Amino acid sequence: MHSPIKIDIDTVQSITAVPTVMRVIAQTTGLRWVCVSRVTADAWTMCAVHDELGFGLVPGDEIEIANTFCDQVRRSSVGVVIDDVANDDVYSSHPVPKLFGFQSYFSLPVYRKDGEFFGTLCGLDPNPASLRAPKTLDTLQLFAELLSGQIDAEQGLSAAKAELEAEKQAVELREQFIAILGHDMRTPLASMMMGGEVIARLTDDERILKVAARIDRSGQRIANLIDDAMDFTRSKMDGVLASDQRLDADLQATLTHVVAELRGAYPNSVIDADILIDAPVHCDGKRIAQLASNLIVNAIVHGAPGMPVAVTCSVEQGQFALSVSNAGAAIPPAVAARLFQPFWRGDKSTQAGGLGLGLYIADQIAKAHRGRLLLDSNQERTIFTFSMSIQQAEAEY
């Protein structure tokens, strides 16, 4: 981990305006050595320098604090400005000018936003210079103030970037953990579901068969949760939901099977299906089936109790369209705006028993197929419609 002084040096070095400021000061004043220093009670440390004299000091170099005027500036909060050391009533006999061989010199305080002393903007030259002239002094003070603001802004930006990077790494770690956990859970889950199947085959006892059926339903539910979590993790890590798109001549049979499975899983719900796909569709059939399943389950859970869910699917004029609708109250605009966000489950979330990823994943599948998933909701029905261009899909994949 970097020391506080090293962080301060890096901060000054990262401010792109600093070299320009020092160069302008040198051109304005005639001073051939200008620097920004970090000053504490114990040390004077170079942060940035404009050196035409060949002193050789570079960022990170230190000077004994007692051999500078900057410690005086730190303690008094008053700058030191000398036009001509030889004719100066205060500093003509001071050892510091003799030590470094300068005749003109300035050192102005630089502060952090909270008022804490940071260091100095200073400059010197072996020749006298007119630094106390009002315009020159005002310019130097302005540069010192601007530098103060830039240092604070840059450190705030650096801290924000560090926090963002740390959060990004934490998110990536969580997503990797979810992916590994989901993968490792599949083996014991498969064993559990296989055990339920074996139990069902070995007995005619209705009570045991009900338990076996419950095991199978619970296993399927867990498998669906794992699939949702894995899909969410992949979409976040890769930026897009993976899909294997190809010409599918069996999509009608695939979607009909999805409806049949959900009728069995939700025996108290009515699912009316009108599925007619009379042409091959270029898509990932498993993903389209997943999208349809997510939309149907969402309609069952959130639709009006006892009212049928309608599923229609067709291919017309080069467009594949799948819609799922249910009766019930209209979805408020504020809720509609959040439906495709991950982990959003709405007011009836306890009925779903899911992670709130169903509509998010459906939307990601639609995007992976260069299609659209749209919502239309009024006081009579809520309809989700997925559509994509068959020609576009064939051209791009």
C-alpha positions as CSV (number, residue, x, y, z in Angstrom):
1,M,0.0,0.0,0.0
2,H,1.3,3.4,-0.9
3,S,2.3,5.9,1.9
4,P,0.3,9.1,2.2
5,I,3.2,11.1,0.8
6,K,3.5,8.8,-2.2
7,I,-0.3,9.2,-2.8
8,D,0.1,13.0,-2.6
9,I,3.0,12.9,-5.1
10,D,0.9,10.8,-7.5
11,T,-2.0,13.1,-7.1
12,V,0.0,16.2,-8.1
13,Q,1.6,14.2,-10.9
14,S,-1.8,13.2,-12.3
15,I,-3.0,16.8,-12.6
16,T,-2.4,17.6,-16.2
17,A,-2.5,21.3,-15.7
18,V,0.5,21.4,-13.2
19,P,3.3,21.3,-15.9
20,T,1.5,24.1,-17.8
21,V,1.1,26.2,-14.6
22,M,4.8,25.9,-13.7
23,R,5.9,26.7,-17.2
24,V,3.6,29.8,-17.3
25,I,5.0,30.9,-14.0
26,A,8.6,30.5,-15.3
27,Q,7.7,32.5,-18.4
28,T,5.9,35.2,-16.5
29,T,8.4,35.8,-13.7
30,G,11.7,34.8,-15.4
31,L,12.3,32.2,-12.6
32,R,14.1,29.1,-14.0
33,W,13.1,26.7,-11.3
34,V,9.5,26.2,-10.1
35,C,8.0,23.4,-8.1
36,V,5.1,22.0,-6.1
37,S,6.1,20.5,-2.8
38,R,4.5,18.5,-0.1
39,V,5.4,20.0,3.3
40,T,4.9,18.4,6.7
41,A,6.5,19.2,10.1
42,D,9.1,16.6,9.4
43,A,9.8,16.7,5.7
44,W,9.9,18.7,2.4
45,T,9.1,16.4,-0.6
46,M,9.2,17.3,-4.2
47,C,5.9,16.5,-6.1
48,A,6.5,18.2,-9.5
49,V,9.2,20.5,-10.9
50,H,10.0,22.8,-13.8
51,D,13.9,22.9,-13.8
52,E,15.9,25.0,-16.2
53,L,18.8,25.3,-13.8
54,G,19.8,21.6,-13.6
55,F,19.3,21.3,-9.8
56,G,18.6,17.6,-10.3
57,L,15.8,17.2,-7.9
58,V,13.0,14.9,-9.1
59,P,9.6,14.0,-7.7
60,G,10.0,12.0,-4.4
61,D,13.3,13.7,-3.4
62,E,13.4,15.2,0.0
63,I,15.2,18.2,1.5
64,E,15.9,18.8,5.2
65,I,12.9,20.8,6.3
66,A,15.1,23.2,8.3
67,N,16.9,24.2,5.1
68,T,13.8,25.6,3.5
69,F,11.4,28.6,3.9
70,C,8.5,26.3,3.3
71,D,8.4,25.2,6.9
72,Q,8.0,28.9,7.9
73,V,5.1,29.2,5.4
74,R,3.5,26.0,6.9
75,R,3.7,27.4,10.4
76,S,2.6,31.0,9.7
77,S,0.3,30.4,6.7
78,V,2.0,33.5,5.2
79,G,3.9,33.3,1.9
80,V,7.5,34.3,1.5
81,V,8.4,36.5,-1.6
82,I,11.9,37.9,-2.2
83,D,12.8,40.1,-5.2
84,D,16.5,40.4,-4.5
85,V,18.1,38.6,-1.5
86,A,21.2,40.9,-1.5
87,N,19.0,44.0,-1.0
88,D,16.4,42.4,1.2
89,D,16.2,43.7,4.8
90,V,15.0,40.4,6.2
91,Y,16.6,37.7,4.2
92,S,20.0,39.2,3.0
93,S,21.9,37.3,5.7
94,H,19.7,34.2,5.9
95,P,21.5,30.9,5.4
96,V,18.9,29.3,3.0
97,P,19.6,31.6,0.0
98,K,23.3,31.1,0.4
99,L,22.8,27.3,0.6
100,F,20.9,27.1,-2.7
101,G,22.4,30.1,-4.4
102,F,19.3,32.1,-5.3
103,Q,18.5,35.8,-5.3
104,S,14.8,35.8,-6.2
105,Y,12.4,33.4,-4.5
106,F,8.7,32.8,-3.7
107,S,6.8,30.2,-1.6
108,L,3.0,30.3,-1.3
109,P,0.9,28.0,0.7
110,V,-1.3,25.3,-0.9
111,Y,-4.3,23.9,1.1
112,R,-6.7,21.1,0.9
113,K,-10.4,21.8,0.7
114,D,-10.9,21.4,4.4
115,G,-8.2,24.0,5.2
116,E,-5.5,21.5,6.0
117,F,-2.0,22.6,4.9
118,F,-0.8,20.6,1.9
119,G,2.5,22.2,0.8
120,T,3.8,25.0,-1.3
121,L,4.0,26.4,-4.8
122,C,7.5,27.9,-5.0
123,G,10.2,29.1,-7.3
124,L,13.7,30.6,-7.4
125,D,16.4,31.9,-9.6
126,P,20.1,33.0,-9.2
127,N,19.1,36.4,-10.6
128,P,16.8,39.0,-9.0
129,A,13.2,39.2,-10.3
130,S,10.3,41.5,-9.8
131,L,8.0,39.2,-7.8
132,R,6.4,41.6,-5.5
133,A,4.8,43.6,-8.3
134,P,1.0,43.5,-7.6
135,K,0.1,41.8,-10.9
136,T,2.8,39.2,-10.6
137,L,2.0,38.5,-7.0
138,D,-1.7,38.2,-7.7
139,T,-1.0,35.8,-10.5
140,L,1.2,33.6,-8.3
141,Q,-1.5,33.6,-5.6
142,L,-4.2,32.7,-8.1
143,F,-2.1,29.7,-9.3
144,A,-1.6,28.6,-5.7
145,E,-5.4,28.7,-5.1
146,L,-6.2,26.9,-8.4
147,L,-3.7,24.2,-7.4
148,S,-5.3,23.8,-4.1
149,G,-8.7,23.1,-5.7
150,Q,-7.2,20.8,-8.3
151,I,-5.4,18.7,-5.7
152,D,-8.6,18.2,-3.7
153,A,-10.6,17.4,-6.8
154,E,-8.1,14.9,-8.0
155,Q,-7.8,13.1,-4.7
156,G,-11.6,12.9,-4.5
157,L,-11.7,11.5,-8.0
158,S,-9.0,9.0,-7.2
159,A,-10.8,7.9,-4.1
160,A,-14.0,7.4,-6.1
161,K,-12.2,5.4,-8.7
162,A,-10.6,3.2,-6.0
163,E,-14.0,2.6,-4.4
164,L,-15.5,1.8,-7.8
165,E,-12.7,-0.6,-8.7
166,A,-13.1,-2.3,-5.3
167,E,-16.8,-2.6,-5.8
168,K,-16.3,-4.0,-9.3
169,Q,-13.9,-6.6,-8.0
170,A,-16.4,-7.5,-5.2
171,V,-19.2,-7.9,-7.7
172,E,-17.1,-10.1,-10.0
173,L,-16.1,-12.2,-7.0
174,R,-19.7,-12.6,-6.0
175,E,-20.7,-13.5,-9.6
176,Q,-17.9,-16.1,-9.8
177,F,-19.0,-17.5,-6.5
178,I,-22.6,-17.9,-7.7
179,A,-21.4,-19.5,-10.9
180,I,-19.3,-22.1,-9.0
181,L,-22.0,-22.7,-6.4
182,G,-24.7,-23.2,-9.1
183,H,-22.4,-25.7,-10.9
184,D,-21.6,-27.6,-7.7
185,M,-25.3,-27.8,-6.6
186,R,-26.3,-29.6,-9.8
187,T,-24.8,-33.0,-8.8
188,P,-26.5,-33.4,-5.4
189,L,-29.7,-32.1,-6.9
190,A,-29.6,-34.6,-9.7
191,S,-29.1,-37.4,-7.1
192,M,-32.0,-36.1,-5.1
193,M,-34.4,-36.1,-8.1
194,M,-33.2,-39.5,-9.3
195,G,-33.9,-40.9,-5.8
196,G,-37.4,-39.5,-6.0
197,E,-37.9,-41.3,-9.4
198,V,-36.6,-44.6,-8.0
199,I,-39.0,-44.3,-5.0
200,A,-41.9,-43.7,-7.4
201,R,-41.1,-46.8,-9.4
202,L,-40.7,-49.1,-6.4
203,T,-44.1,-48.5,-4.8
204,D,-47.8,-48.2,-5.4
205,D,-48.5,-46.5,-2.1
206,E,-50.3,-43.2,-2.9
207,R,-48.8,-41.5,0.2
208,I,-45.3,-42.3,-0.9
209,L,-46.0,-41.4,-4.5
210,K,-47.2,-38.0,-3.4
211,V,-44.0,-37.5,-1.5
212,A,-42.0,-38.6,-4.5
213,A,-44.0,-36.2,-6.7
214,R,-43.3,-33.4,-4.2
215,I,-39.6,-34.2,-4.3
216,D,-39.6,-34.0,-8.1
217,R,-41.5,-30.7,-8.1
218,S,-39.1,-29.2,-5.5
219,G,-36.1,-30.5,-7.4
220,Q,-37.4,-28.9,-10.6
221,R,-38.0,-25.6,-8.7
222,I,-34.4,-25.7,-7.4
223,A,-33.1,-26.4,-10.9
224,N,-35.0,-23.5,-12.3
225,L,-33.6,-21.2,-9.6
226,I,-30.1,-22.4,-10.3
227,D,-30.6,-21.9,-14.1
228,D,-31.9,-18.3,-13.4
229,A,-28.9,-17.5,-11.1
230,M,-26.4,-19.0,-13.6
231,D,-28.0,-17.0,-16.5
232,F,-27.9,-13.8,-14.5
233,T,-24.3,-14.4,-13.6
234,R,-23.2,-15.1,-17.2
235,S,-25.1,-12.1,-18.5
236,K,-23.3,-9.9,-16.0
237,M,-19.9,-11.4,-16.5
238,D,-20.0,-11.7,-20.3
239,G,-22.2,-8.7,-21.0
240,V,-24.7,-10.8,-23.0
241,L,-26.7,-13.9,-22.4
242,A,-25.2,-16.9,-24.3
243,S,-27.4,-18.4,-27.0
244,D,-26.8,-21.1,-29.7
245,Q,-28.9,-19.9,-32.6
246,R,-29.6,-22.1,-35.6
247,L,-32.4,-23.0,-37.9
248,D,-35.0,-24.7,-35.8
249,A,-37.9,-26.6,-37.5
250,D,-39.3,-28.0,-34.2
251,L,-40.0,-24.8,-32.4
252,Q,-43.7,-25.4,-32.4
253,A,-43.3,-28.8,-30.7
254,T,-40.9,-27.2,-28.2
255,L,-43.3,-24.5,-27.2
256,T,-46.2,-26.9,-27.1
257,H,-44.2,-29.1,-24.7
258,V,-43.5,-26.0,-22.5
259,V,-47.2,-25.3,-22.2
260,A,-48.0,-29.0,-21.4
261,E,-45.3,-29.0,-18.6
262,L,-46.7,-25.8,-17.1
263,R,-50.2,-27.2,-17.2
264,G,-49.0,-30.1,-15.1
265,A,-47.0,-27.9,-12.7
266,Y,-50.0,-25.5,-12.2
267,P,-53.0,-27.8,-12.3
268,N,-55.3,-25.1,-10.9
269,S,-54.5,-22.6,-13.7
270,V,-55.9,-22.6,-17.2
271,I,-53.5,-22.0,-20.1
272,D,-55.0,-21.5,-23.5
273,A,-52.5,-21.9,-26.2
274,D,-52.6,-21.1,-29.9
275,I,-49.2,-22.0,-31.3
276,L,-48.8,-22.1,-35.1
277,I,-45.3,-22.0,-36.5
278,D,-45.4,-23.2,-40.1
279,A,-41.8,-22.3,-41.0
280,P,-38.3,-22.9,-39.6
281,V,-37.2,-20.2,-37.2
282,H,-33.5,-19.2,-36.8
283,C,-33.1,-19.0,-33.0
284,D,-32.0,-20.8,-29.9
285,G,-35.0,-23.0,-29.3
286,K,-34.1,-23.7,-25.7
287,R,-33.8,-20.0,-24.9
288,I,-37.1,-19.2,-26.7
289,A,-38.7,-22.0,-24.6
290,Q,-37.2,-20.5,-21.5
291,L,-38.5,-17.0,-22.4
292,A,-42.0,-18.5,-23.0
293,S,-41.9,-20.4,-19.7
294,N,-40.8,-17.3,-17.8
295,L,-43.6,-15.2,-19.3
296,I,-46.3,-17.9,-18.7
297,V,-45.3,-18.4,-15.0
298,N,-45.2,-14.6,-14.5
299,A,-48.8,-14.4,-15.9
300,I,-50.0,-17.3,-13.7
301,V,-48.5,-15.8,-10.6
302,H,-49.5,-12.2,-11.1
303,G,-52.7,-12.6,-13.1
304,A,-56.3,-12.6,-11.8
305,P,-57.0,-15.9,-9.9
306,G,-59.2,-18.3,-11.9
307,M,-58.7,-16.4,-15.2
308,P,-57.0,-18.2,-18.1
309,V,-53.6,-17.3,-19.4
310,A,-53.5,-16.9,-23.2
311,V,-50.4,-17.9,-25.2
312,T,-50.2,-17.2,-28.9
313,C,-47.3,-17.8,-31.3
314,S,-47.0,-17.3,-35.0
315,V,-44.7,-16.5,-37.9
316,E,-46.1,-13.8,-40.3
317,Q,-44.4,-11.7,-42.9
318,G,-40.9,-12.5,-41.7
319,Q,-41.7,-11.8,-38.1
320,F,-41.7,-14.3,-35.3
321,A,-44.1,-13.3,-32.5
322,L,-44.9,-14.8,-29.1
323,S,-47.3,-13.2,-26.7
324,V,-48.5,-14.1,-23.2
325,S,-51.5,-12.3,-21.7
326,N,-53.5,-12.5,-18.5
327,A,-56.4,-10.7,-16.9
328,G,-56.0,-8.5,-13.9
329,A,-55.4,-5.0,-12.8
330,A,-53.3,-2.7,-14.9
331,I,-49.6,-2.5,-14.0
332,P,-48.8,1.0,-12.8
333,P,-46.2,2.9,-14.9
334,A,-43.7,3.1,-12.0
335,V,-43.9,-0.7,-11.6
336,A,-43.7,-1.3,-15.4
337,A,-40.5,0.7,-15.5
338,R,-38.8,-1.8,-13.1
339,L,-40.2,-5.1,-14.3
340,F,-37.2,-6.1,-16.4
341,Q,-34.7,-5.2,-13.7
342,P,-33.0,-8.2,-11.9
343,F,-34.4,-9.3,-8.6
344,W,-37.6,-7.2,-9.0
345,R,-40.5,-9.3,-7.8
346,G,-43.4,-7.0,-7.2
347,D,-46.1,-7.1,-4.6
348,K,-47.0,-10.8,-5.1
349,S,-43.4,-12.0,-5.0
350,T,-44.1,-14.5,-2.3
351,Q,-46.3,-16.5,-4.6
352,A,-43.6,-16.9,-7.2
353,G,-41.0,-18.6,-5.0
354,G,-38.3,-17.3,-7.4
355,L,-35.4,-14.9,-7.4
356,G,-37.2,-12.2,-9.4
357,L,-35.1,-12.9,-12.5
358,G,-37.7,-14.3,-14.8
359,L,-38.6,-11.2,-16.7
360,Y,-35.0,-9.9,-16.6
361,I,-33.8,-13.2,-18.3
362,A,-36.7,-13.1,-20.8
363,D,-35.6,-9.6,-21.8
364,Q,-32.0,-10.7,-22.1
365,I,-33.0,-13.6,-24.3
366,A,-35.0,-11.2,-26.5
367,K,-31.9,-8.9,-26.8
368,A,-29.7,-11.9,-27.6
369,H,-32.0,-12.6,-30.6
370,R,-32.0,-8.9,-31.7
371,G,-35.6,-8.9,-30.8
372,R,-37.9,-6.8,-28.5
373,L,-39.9,-7.7,-25.5
374,L,-42.7,-5.2,-25.0
375,L,-45.4,-4.7,-22.3
376,D,-48.9,-3.5,-22.8
377,S,-51.1,-3.3,-19.7
378,N,-54.6,-1.9,-19.2
379,Q,-57.5,-2.5,-16.9
380,E,-58.6,-5.6,-18.8
381,R,-55.4,-7.4,-19.7
382,T,-51.6,-7.4,-19.4
383,I,-49.7,-8.6,-22.5
384,F,-46.0,-9.4,-22.9
385,T,-45.0,-9.7,-26.6
386,F,-41.7,-10.9,-27.9
387,S,-41.0,-10.3,-31.6
388,M,-38.0,-10.6,-33.8
389,S,-37.2,-10.4,-37.5
390,I,-36.6,-13.8,-39.1
391,Q,-34.6,-12.3,-41.9
392,Q,-32.4,-10.2,-39.5
393,A,-31.7,-13.3,-37.4
394,E,-30.7,-15.3,-40.4
395,A,-28.5,-12.5,-41.8
396,E,-26.7,-11.9,-38.5
397,Y,-26.2,-15.4,-37.3
